[in-house]
Amino acid sequence: MPKYKAILLLAFLFSFSCDFDPSEPDQGKLDHIVYAPTFVSAPAVPGYPQMEIPEDNPLTEEGIQLGKKLFFDPILSRDSSLACAGCHKPELSFTDGLATSKGVDGLNGKRSAMSLIDIGFQKNGLFWDGRSNTLEQQALLPIEDVLEMHFTWPGAIERIKKHDTYPADIRKAFGIVHIDSISKYLITKAIAQFERTLVSSGRAKYDLALTPGSGVFFTESELRGFDMYFDRSGGRLPDAECFHCHNSPLLASNDYFNNGIQKVTSLNDFEDPGRGKITGSLVENGQFRAPTLRNITLTAPYMHDGRFKTLTEVLEHYNSGGHPADNKNPFIRSLNLTASQKLDLIAFLHTLTDSSFVKNPAYKNPF
């Protein structure tokens, strides 16, 4: 090797050795922070089924609180203007009062924001079309959706890494030892933990009226509505056919239905094919999840596209029997309800309002 090249090589190595100090701490390490999560039981509501919690994402106080912060923080959107809570507001039972929600670019989505009350009890897919199997999977999608948060996961993760408190919070929740272990999967695990705590209080008038000794009773109008909803009048009142898709105790369903709101001439003509687009099954075109009716008075407008502004419009649709289709649910038929009977049904639906849920301080914005 020529002498001058050898000198240059030695100079480079010397320079490198001066810059590298093995005793200098790694600024990304987190193992100095105590990891001692406090595990909590799955939420329980009297009369409800047991909530299934994934083995790889048990509920902890640290995970729930981290998830709550991430749910309300717009940091996960491209311009830091839109949080999950932007489309799921606690006071509206975690909906937003719009037919379709606006994303960070001012563009409207294609469907209405669903209520998140009791979302942890859903077992057969999430979203209106069931395209995500778990809350962890569901939370992955809005961040990169161009009609919603319109960001990238790598960009969101870099923001989280540089944040003053999130790396430590993630360490406390999941035990990571370095910020490089922060991932989109840990972020959505935390959000899912928080969402599983969004459960009914069991204090809606409907719940109390069915609880012996509560001292709470339906009015005559509410009771008639209850009897029509569940077809319990013994023939004295018409069957409103509600409970088939919105049954007790969740007043929801784990299935998908064509309820006759889209006018088509064939199963190929649905403007929004819904469940059929996910499964590839023609007979499931135009089918959508039957959402919970708990807090239904707070979640207008209604249907997957928000087409009905009021409960009166909803009942007019069902009373008419809807639009025909080969796969329309057989319980969607002309009901021949009178004006007073429709008012009774609406009175009953008001008993499903859970004020304790929407006022729960555990669900409020932490910022």
Buried (B, 14 or more C-beta within 10 A) or exposed (E): EEEEEEEEEEEEEEEEEEEEEEEEEEEEEBEEBEBEBEEBEBBEBEEBEEBEBBEEBBBBBBBBBBBBBBBBBBBBBBEBEBBBBBBBBBEBBBBBBBBBBBBBEEEEBEBBBBBBBBBBBBEEBBBBBBBBEBBBBBBBBBBBEEBBBBBEBEEBBEBBBEBEEBBBBBBBBBBBBBBEBBBBBBBBBBBBBBBBBBBBBBBBBBBBBBBEEEEBEBBEBBBBBBBBBBBEBEEEBBBBBBBBBBBBBBBBBEBBBBBBBBEBEEBEEBEBBBBBBBBEBEEBBBBBBBBBBBBBBBBBBBBBBBBBEEBEBBBEBBBEBBBEBEBBBEBBBEBEBEEEBBBBBBBBBBBBBBEEBBEBEEBEEEE
